[in-house]
Amino acid sequence: MFGIEIISVIIVAGITMWLANKYKEIALAIASAFVFRISAALINLYVVTLPDGGIDAIGFEYWAWMWGKDGLIEATSHFFEGGIARFYSNLGSLLYAIFGRSPLILQSISVLAGVYCVVLAWKLSIEVWGTHSAAKKSAWLVAIYPILILYSSLTMREVFITLLLLYGMLHLVLWVKTRKIKNAFIALMAFSLQLFFHPALAVAAVLFLGLLFLYYNKRFFASLINNSSINVRSFLVIMFVLLLGLYISLTVNTVSFEIIGYHTWLNLDTLVERASIMYTDTAAFPSWVIADNNMQLLLLLVPKLCYFLFSPFPWDISEFKHVLGLLDGVVFIMLFLSIYSHRKYIKSNPQAFILLVFVIFLSLIFSIAVGNFGTGLRHRSKFLPIIIIIVAPFIYQVLFSRRKN
């Protein structure tokens, strides 16, 4: 079994070398990302359990083994048994059925996904800002940021969610620039695949469908009024969006959607209840932020969003381990202050602006059901590479603002 683990690390190292050779401009960032992430994976496995490397990470790995220990056929029979939320464990069970139990195999795949996130951040930053200097900054920060390293080294879903989000955003930006249907389709597929990892991220597909409907509806009527002709392409896209929207609205009310375990995410009352359940232990949000009903939820949405993005604040610290969250919160505050300071410049760039719209929208969705800053830190890390890309041209001002003043 130890031989399999060594082989898995060697394979990931080989792919990393190939990526570094292919993207020579960020080769050192790619290599650094691999070294930091595989080191964290080995430390978590053989030395000491890293933060968040406990209950959830252990649970995902445990179910991968329980479903995969009796072979491939038995493993496939357990797919979606725990709802789609356990899809990551289902995939892991296939590997365990073939190679036997080895957490390092799953961790190695997470490491590789984290390394590729560096490449995607570089690509996306180039498409957004058109400069390689901003892209290099984005790649380096994604490569070395501690929280991103952490979640790229554990047996958890976070890094795959981030990878799909980056890939979807890349093609979203390409659609904004080229209006090619191919890019829109790929972006929609990437957002929709989030359903297998986290339902809240799949809502990005719904937002994108709305944007597609508005854009092609405008084009359709402009062609009809100005040229007295029907824009067939726009008409087909509008019909596709309407039919897909109808399918989604019908599907969410079926028993099958309830079986996969995500029907509860469509009920505000349930989301309020989830937040109250998460309002536990020393990492809990203040009681005044936790809503008891839907009306309170709407009134507290902005303060809840602030707590989701920026907490814990100094007055929330009660244990030493909370300091890591405090430092992460300070980074998020600095990044969003930079966004606010350069809001006109960001708004003038359609690609950067649409990324910001998606980040705010998805943050609002996540903030509804989060009741403690430990969970909040994990979830907001999914958006961090996108936020880094948005502020990439101003990153030196973020880091050295006092010196500049």
RODO-2510 file (C-alpha; in nm, 4 decimals, decimal comma):
residues 405
     n   res          X          Y          Z
     1     m     0,0000     0,0000     0,0000
     2     f     0,2862     0,2364     0,0755
     3     g     0,4118     0,1750    -0,2785
     4     i     0,0792     0,2931    -0,4226
     5     e     0,1020     0,6099    -0,2152
     6     i     0,4534     0,6827    -0,3433
     7     i     0,3412     0,6201    -0,7016
     8     s     0,0447     0,8567    -0,6598
     9     v     0,2736     1,1338    -0,5343
    10     i     0,5213     1,0700    -0,8188
    11     i     0,2404     1,0867    -1,0768
    12     v     0,1130     1,4165    -0,9373
    13     a     0,4702     1,5496    -0,9267
    14     g     0,5166     1,4464    -1,2899
    15     i     0,1976     1,6219    -1,3997
    16     t     0,3067     1,9292    -1,2049
    17     m     0,6405     1,9282    -1,3891
    18     w     0,4548     1,9012    -1,7191
    19     l     0,2344     2,1984    -1,6269
    20     a     0,5386     2,3994    -1,5178
    21     n     0,7057     2,3238    -1,8509
    22     k     0,3914     2,4183    -2,0433
    23     y     0,3351     2,7427    -1,8528
    24     k     0,6960     2,8525    -1,8121
    25     e     0,5996     3,2063    -1,7112
    26     i     0,4527     3,0768    -1,3846
    27     a     0,6614     2,7602    -1,3541
    28     l     0,8017     2,8558    -1,0137
    29     a     0,4543     2,9384    -0,8799
    30     i     0,3256     2,6001    -1,0022
    31     a     0,6183     2,4169    -0,8433
    32     s     0,5768     2,6093    -0,5188
    33     a     0,2064     2,5281    -0,5124
    34     f     0,2871     2,1573    -0,5392
    35     v     0,5585     2,1634    -0,2722
    36     f     0,3443     2,3525    -0,0198
    37     r     0,0369     2,1389    -0,0807
    38     i     0,2025     1,7971    -0,0761
    39     s     0,3953     1,8991     0,2349
    40     a     0,0695     1,9989     0,4058
    41     a    -0,0892     1,6681     0,2976
    42     l     0,1980     1,4660     0,4461
    43     i     0,2008     1,6693     0,7672
    44     n    -0,1743     1,6191     0,8089
    45     l    -0,1439     1,2460     0,7441
    46     y     0,1712     1,1569     0,9375
    47     v     0,2540     1,4380     1,1827
    48     v    -0,0399     1,6398     1,3145
    49     t    -0,3986     1,6978     1,2066
    50     l    -0,4263     2,0358     1,0373
    51     p    -0,7148     2,2777     1,1040
    52     d    -1,0348     2,1382     0,9460
    53     g    -0,8578     1,8094     0,8858
    54     g    -1,0789     1,6419     1,1438
    55     i    -1,4507     1,5648     1,1387
    56     d    -1,5520     1,6433     0,7776
    57     a    -1,2249     1,5359     0,6126
    58     i    -1,2211     1,2123     0,8108
    59     g    -1,5900     1,1559     0,7339
    60     f    -1,5485     1,1890     0,3579
    61     e    -1,2527     0,9487     0,3611
    62     y    -1,4318     0,7045     0,5933
    63     w    -1,7345     0,6729     0,3658
    64     a    -1,5099     0,6344     0,0614
    65     w    -1,3596     0,3289     0,2320
    66     m    -1,6891     0,1904     0,3620
    67     w    -1,8420     0,2014     0,0138
    68     g    -1,5298     0,0904    -0,1733
    69     k    -1,3860    -0,1899     0,0415
    70     d    -1,5989    -0,4613    -0,1204
    71     g    -1,5060    -0,3872    -0,4811
    72     l    -1,6179    -0,1754    -0,7749
    73     i    -1,9654    -0,3210    -0,8205
    74     e    -2,0468    -0,2716    -0,4538
    75     a    -1,9012     0,0817    -0,4654
    76     t    -2,1217     0,1830    -0,7599
    77     s    -2,4298     0,0495    -0,5785
    78     h    -2,3768     0,3132    -0,3073
    79     f    -2,3709     0,6124    -0,5431
    80     f    -2,5918     0,8940    -0,4092
    81     e    -2,6798     0,6797    -0,1064
    82     g    -2,5900     0,9712     0,1172
    83     g    -2,7259     1,2274    -0,1281
    84     i    -2,5178     1,4112    -0,3855
    85     a    -2,3406     1,5829    -0,0952
    86     r    -2,1468     1,2558    -0,0601
    87     f    -2,0547     1,2376    -0,4302
    88     y    -1,6904     1,3110    -0,3435
    89     s    -1,6879     1,0010    -0,1221
    90     n    -1,8512     0,8028    -0,4018
    91     l    -1,5683     0,8960    -0,6379
    92     g    -1,3127     0,8127    -0,3701
    93     s    -1,4765     0,4739    -0,3175
    94     l    -1,3991     0,3810    -0,6793
    95     l    -1,0289     0,4472    -0,6206
    96     y    -1,0364     0,2541    -0,2940
    97     a    -1,2120    -0,0358    -0,4674
    98     i    -0,9246    -0,0532    -0,7181
    99     f    -0,6182     0,0357    -0,5103
   100     g    -0,7248    -0,0253    -0,1514
   101     r    -0,7509     0,2280     0,1289
   102     s    -0,4977     0,5097     0,1047
   103     p    -0,5906     0,8632     0,2136
   104     l    -0,2741     0,9926     0,0443
   105     i    -0,4144     0,8941    -0,2963
   106     l    -0,7185     1,1141    -0,2366
   107     q    -0,4983     1,3893    -0,0956
   108     s    -0,2669     1,3700    -0,3973
   109     i    -0,5620     1,4287    -0,6288
   110     s    -0,6602     1,7289    -0,4158
   111     v    -0,3032     1,8572    -0,4414
   112     l    -0,3142     1,8272    -0,8208
   113     a    -0,6473     2,0111    -0,8321
   114     g    -0,4956     2,2864    -0,6160
   115     v    -0,1968     2,3149    -0,8485
   116     y    -0,4228     2,3459    -1,1509
   117     c    -0,6184     2,6199    -0,9731
   118     v    -0,2974     2,8246    -0,9964
   119     v    -0,2948     2,7756    -1,3745
   120     l    -0,6637     2,8650    -1,4040
   121     a    -0,6145     3,1784    -1,1912
   122     w    -0,3323     3,2832    -1,4256
   123     k    -0,5424     3,2207    -1,7371
   124     l    -0,8471     3,3969    -1,5968
   125     s    -0,6461     3,6984    -1,4837
   126     i    -0,4990     3,7387    -1,8328
   127     e    -0,8471     3,7329    -1,9861
   128     v    -0,9766     3,9855    -1,7303
   129     w    -0,6905     4,2367    -1,7244
   130     g    -0,4893     4,1536    -2,0355
   131     t    -0,1562     4,1876    -1,8556
   132     h     0,0858     3,9146    -1,7565
   133     s     0,2046     4,1098    -1,4529
   134     a    -0,1430     4,0972    -1,2942
   135     a    -0,1733     3,7316    -1,3933
   136     k     0,1560     3,6437    -1,2237
   137     k     0,0461     3,8126    -0,9025
   138     s    -0,2793     3,6154    -0,9105
   139     a    -0,0975     3,2871    -0,9706
   140     w     0,1532     3,3453    -0,6913
   141     l    -0,1072     3,4460    -0,4334
   142     v    -0,3240     3,1432    -0,5149
   143     a    -0,0117     2,9257    -0,4929
   144     i     0,1069     3,0410    -0,1509
   145     y    -0,2045     3,1551     0,0375
   146     p    -0,2252     2,9350     0,3515
   147     i    -0,6011     2,8665     0,3495
   148     l    -0,5921     2,7634    -0,0161
   149     i    -0,2958     2,5358     0,0581
   150     l    -0,4870     2,3838     0,3500
   151     y    -0,7994     2,2929     0,1519
   152     s    -0,5881     2,1594    -0,1359
   153     s    -0,4265     1,9055     0,0950
   154     l    -0,7249     1,7499     0,2752
   155     t    -0,9766     1,4835     0,1757
   156     m    -1,2468     1,7441     0,1224
   157     r    -1,4496     1,8879    -0,1664
   158     e    -1,3388     2,2512    -0,1387
   159     v    -1,0538     2,2466    -0,3914
   160     f    -1,2705     2,0798    -0,6578
   161     i    -1,5433     2,3370    -0,5999
   162     t    -1,2857     2,6122    -0,6440
   163     l    -1,1474     2,4478    -0,9580
   164     l    -1,4920     2,4211    -1,1190
   165     l    -1,5712     2,7788    -1,0181
   166     l    -1,2491     2,9098    -1,1754
   167     y    -1,3078     2,7063    -1,4910
   168     g    -1,6651     2,8281    -1,5177
   169     m    -1,5610     3,1887    -1,4584
   170     l    -1,2894     3,1596    -1,7237
   171     h    -1,5456     3,0641    -1,9863
   172     l    -1,7942     3,3170    -1,8527
   173     v    -1,5340     3,5887    -1,9118
   174     l    -1,4552     3,4455    -2,2568
   175     w    -1,8279     3,4652    -2,3360
   176     v    -1,8383     3,8282    -2,2203
   177     k    -1,5475     3,9065    -2,4537
   178     t    -1,6471     3,6985    -2,7589
   179     r    -2,0200     3,6174    -2,7141
   180     k    -1,9476     3,2676    -2,8417
   181     i    -2,2180     3,0171    -2,7502
   182     k    -1,9511     2,7514    -2,6933
   183     n    -1,8049     2,9465    -2,4024
   184     a    -2,1495     3,0085    -2,2544
   185     f    -2,2269     2,6361    -2,2717
   186     i    -1,8988     2,5350    -2,1059
   187     a    -1,9487     2,7940    -1,8295
   188     l    -2,3028     2,6699    -1,7720
   189     m    -2,1843     2,3099    -1,7524
   190     a    -1,9066     2,3957    -1,5050
   191     f    -2,1509     2,5839    -1,2811
   192     s    -2,4083     2,3038    -1,3068
   193     l    -2,1530     2,0378    -1,2094
   194     q    -2,1246     2,2152    -0,8745
   195     l    -2,4509     2,0398    -0,7910
   196     f    -2,2414     1,7282    -0,7267
   197     f    -2,0222     1,9078    -0,4723
   198     h    -2,2200     2,1955    -0,3204
   199     p    -2,5733     2,3102    -0,4151
   200     a    -2,5148     2,6759    -0,3302
   201     l    -2,2458     2,7060    -0,5997
   202     a    -2,4800     2,5536    -0,8583
   203     v    -2,6933     2,8667    -0,8165
   204     a    -2,4267     3,0373    -1,0288
   205     a    -2,5777     2,8510    -1,3242
   206     v    -2,9168     3,0071    -1,2490
   207     l    -2,7644     3,3562    -1,2363
   208     f    -2,5841     3,2938    -1,5643
   209     l    -2,9057     3,1699    -1,7269
   210     g    -3,0685     3,4965    -1,6202
   211     l    -2,7847     3,6978    -1,7766
   212     l    -2,8085     3,4967    -2,0990
   213     f    -3,1849     3,5548    -2,1133
   214     l    -3,1502     3,9304    -2,0636
   215     y    -2,8677     3,9696    -2,3170
   216     y    -3,0206     3,7622    -2,5980
   217     n    -3,3683     3,8997    -2,5291
   218     k    -3,2256     4,2498    -2,5836
   219     r    -3,0534     4,1403    -2,9050
   220     f    -3,3679     3,9670    -3,0309
   221     f    -3,5933     4,2712    -2,9873
   222     a    -3,3262     4,5113    -3,1141
   223     s    -3,3061     4,3090    -3,4353
   224     l    -3,6843     4,2882    -3,4566
   225     i    -3,7363     4,6654    -3,4075
   226     n    -3,4373     4,8038    -3,5975
   227     n    -3,4109     4,5556    -3,8835
   228     s    -3,7589     4,4019    -3,8874
   229     s    -3,5943     4,0623    -3,8795
   230     i    -3,5730     3,7733    -3,6366
   231     n    -3,2322     3,6984    -3,4906
   232     v    -3,2479     3,3195    -3,5060
   233     r    -2,9479     3,2676    -3,2787
   234     s    -3,0938     3,4869    -3,0059
   235     f    -3,4335     3,3190    -3,0438
   236     l    -3,2816     2,9726    -3,0011
   237     v    -3,0851     3,0772    -2,6917
   238     i    -3,3962     3,2360    -2,5375
   239     m    -3,5979     2,9174    -2,5994
   240     f    -3,3163     2,7055    -2,4531
   241     v    -3,3008     2,9194    -2,1391
   242     l    -3,6802     2,9142    -2,0965
   243     l    -3,7050     2,5381    -2,1452
   244     l    -3,4117     2,4721    -1,9121
   245     g    -3,5634     2,7065    -1,6539
   246     l    -3,8944     2,5221    -1,6821
   247     y    -3,7162     2,1882    -1,6418
   248     i    -3,5346     2,3114    -1,3307
   249     s    -3,8559     2,4471    -1,1751
   250     l    -4,0328     2,1150    -1,2366
   251     t    -3,7397     1,9010    -1,1241
   252     v    -3,6929     2,0693    -0,7866
   253     n    -4,0449     1,9648    -0,6892
   254     t    -4,0027     1,5994    -0,7771
   255     v    -3,9338     1,3146    -0,5394
   256     s    -3,6035     1,2399    -0,7186
   257     f    -3,4669     1,5831    -0,6353
   258     e    -3,5743     1,5294    -0,2758
   259     i    -3,3929     1,1952    -0,2669
   260     i    -3,0573     1,3452    -0,3666
   261     g    -3,0763     1,5632    -0,0612
   262     y    -3,0915     1,9197    -0,1955
   263     h    -3,4612     2,0023    -0,1730
   264     t    -3,3975     2,1624     0,1658
   265     w    -3,1726     2,4252     0,0091
   266     l    -3,4749     2,5632    -0,1772
   267     n    -3,6659     2,6389     0,1400
   268     l    -3,5846     2,9619     0,3257
   269     d    -3,7272     2,8261     0,6495
   270     t    -3,4863     2,5331     0,6283
   271     l    -3,1926     2,7636     0,5576
   272     v    -3,2793     2,9705     0,8626
   273     e    -3,2896     2,6499     1,0649
   274     r    -2,9516     2,5389     0,9240
   275     a    -2,7942     2,8671     1,0324
   276     s    -2,9354     2,8275     1,3840
   277     i    -2,7935     2,4736     1,4018
   278     m    -2,4530     2,6082     1,2966
   279     y    -2,4804     2,8690     1,5734
   280     t    -2,2751     2,6540     1,8079
   281     d    -1,9446     2,6413     1,9970
   282     t    -1,6975     2,9249     2,0458
   283     a    -1,6870     3,0069     1,6733
   284     a    -2,0568     3,0985     1,6587
   285     f    -2,1720     3,4274     1,5124
   286     p    -2,3234     3,6739     1,7660
   287     s    -2,6813     3,5862     1,8527
   288     w    -2,8142     3,9132     1,7061
   289     v    -2,6972     3,8032     1,3569
   290     i    -2,8921     3,4752     1,3665
   291     a    -3,2423     3,5073     1,2224
   292     d    -3,5460     3,3366     1,3710
   293     n    -3,7687     3,3838     1,0665
   294     n    -3,7632     3,4904     0,7025
   295     m    -3,8291     3,8597     0,7749
   296     q    -3,5366     3,8770     1,0173
   297     l    -3,3251     3,6961     0,7588
   298     l    -3,3872     3,9713     0,5041
   299     l    -3,3204     4,2474     0,7566
   300     l    -2,9977     4,0843     0,8748
   301     l    -2,8707     3,9900     0,5287
   302     v    -2,6070     4,2664     0,5046
   303     p    -2,4600     4,2236     0,8571
   304     k    -2,4683     3,8459     0,8045
   305     l    -2,2801     3,8924     0,4779
   306     c    -2,0183     4,1038     0,6571
   307     y    -1,9740     3,8378     0,9230
   308     f    -1,9480     3,5678     0,6570
   309     l    -1,6770     3,7535     0,4618
   310     f    -1,4758     3,9238     0,7351
   311     s    -1,5180     3,7456     1,0696
   312     p    -1,3918     3,6663     1,3231
   313     f    -1,3440     4,0193     1,4484
   314     p    -1,1151     4,0902     1,7464
   315     w    -1,4087     4,0800     1,9903
   316     d    -1,5021     3,7301     1,8640
   317     i    -1,1674     3,5740     1,9551
   318     s    -1,1940     3,3352     2,2506
   319     e    -0,9397     3,0681     2,1555
   320     f    -0,5916     3,0785     2,0050
   321     k    -0,7029     2,8819     1,6957
   322     h    -0,9372     3,1692     1,6081
   323     v    -0,6344     3,3871     1,5304
   324     l    -0,5951     3,2099     1,1948
   325     g    -0,9495     3,3133     1,1072
   326     l    -0,8814     3,6678     1,2282
   327     l    -0,5809     3,6989     0,9957
   328     d    -0,7825     3,5591     0,7068
   329     g    -1,0600     3,8071     0,7833
   330     v    -0,8113     4,0958     0,7787
   331     v    -0,6955     3,9849     0,4323
   332     f    -1,0549     3,9802     0,3078
   333     i    -1,1160     4,3272     0,4530
   334     m    -0,8065     4,4610     0,2744
   335     l    -0,9119     4,2994    -0,0538
   336     f    -1,2654     4,4408    -0,0391
   337     l    -1,1384     4,7851     0,0611
   338     s    -0,9215     4,7732    -0,2495
   339     i    -1,2243     4,6748    -0,4587
   340     y    -1,4193     4,9678    -0,3141
   341     s    -1,1296     5,2105    -0,3707
   342     h    -1,1008     5,1050    -0,7346
   343     r    -1,4718     5,0459    -0,7958
   344     k    -1,4889     5,2836    -1,0940
   345     y    -1,1931     5,1157    -1,2604
   346     i    -1,3406     4,7696    -1,1955
   347     k    -1,6831     4,8777    -1,3205
   348     s    -1,5244     5,0041    -1,6424
   349     n    -1,3888     4,6529    -1,7067
   350     p    -1,6859     4,4264    -1,8008
   351     q    -1,4897     4,1106    -1,7243
   352     a    -1,3838     4,2202    -1,3751
   353     f    -1,7276     4,3618    -1,2994
   354     i    -1,9122     4,0409    -1,3849
   355     l    -1,6722     3,8443    -1,1624
   356     l    -1,7533     4,0824    -0,8772
   357     v    -2,1279     4,0412    -0,9376
   358     f    -2,0950     3,6632    -0,9133
   359     v    -1,8786     3,6824    -0,5997
   360     i    -2,1280     3,9085    -0,4190
   361     f    -2,4271     3,7021    -0,5334
   362     l    -2,2754     3,3696    -0,4257
   363     s    -2,1493     3,5180    -0,0976
   364     l    -2,5035     3,6284    -0,0187
   365     i    -2,6329     3,2776    -0,0878
   366     f    -2,3714     3,1189     0,1376
   367     s    -2,4113     3,3731     0,4167
   368     i    -2,7786     3,2794     0,4618
   369     a    -2,7054     2,9285     0,5928
   370     v    -2,3790     2,9908     0,7811
   371     g    -2,3877     3,0447     1,1568
   372     n    -2,0232     3,0323     1,2634
   373     f    -1,6992     3,1786     1,1331
   374     g    -1,5206     2,8444     1,1170
   375     t    -1,7582     2,7250     0,8473
   376     g    -1,7611     3,0737     0,6982
   377     l    -1,3825     3,0714     0,6549
   378     r    -1,4016     2,7411     0,4681
   379     h    -1,6786     2,8566     0,2352
   380     r    -1,5401     3,2012     0,1563
   381     s    -1,2079     3,0428     0,0582
   382     k    -1,3897     2,9122    -0,2503
   383     f    -1,4199     3,2703    -0,3781
   384     l    -1,0740     3,3893    -0,2765
   385     p    -0,8973     3,3178    -0,6086
   386     i    -1,1680     3,5158    -0,7915
   387     i    -1,1340     3,8066    -0,5486
   388     i    -0,7555     3,7981    -0,5871
   389     i    -0,7963     3,8199    -0,9652
   390     i    -1,0305     4,1192    -0,9330
   391     v    -0,7734     4,3144    -0,7274
   392     a    -0,4631     4,1783    -0,9018
   393     p    -0,3623     4,5101    -1,0688
   394     f    -0,3784     4,6875    -0,7316
   395     i    -0,2277     4,4130    -0,5161
   396     y     0,0860     4,6062    -0,4237
   397     q    -0,1315     4,8903    -0,2968
   398     v    -0,3222     4,6365    -0,0865
   399     l    -0,0038     4,4924     0,0636
   400     f     0,1935     4,8138     0,1051
   401     s    -0,0730     5,0818     0,1374
   402     r     0,0798     5,2295     0,4529
   403     r     0,4173     5,2540     0,2914
   404     k     0,2673     5,4332    -0,0095
   405     n     0,0878     5,6790     0,2128
***
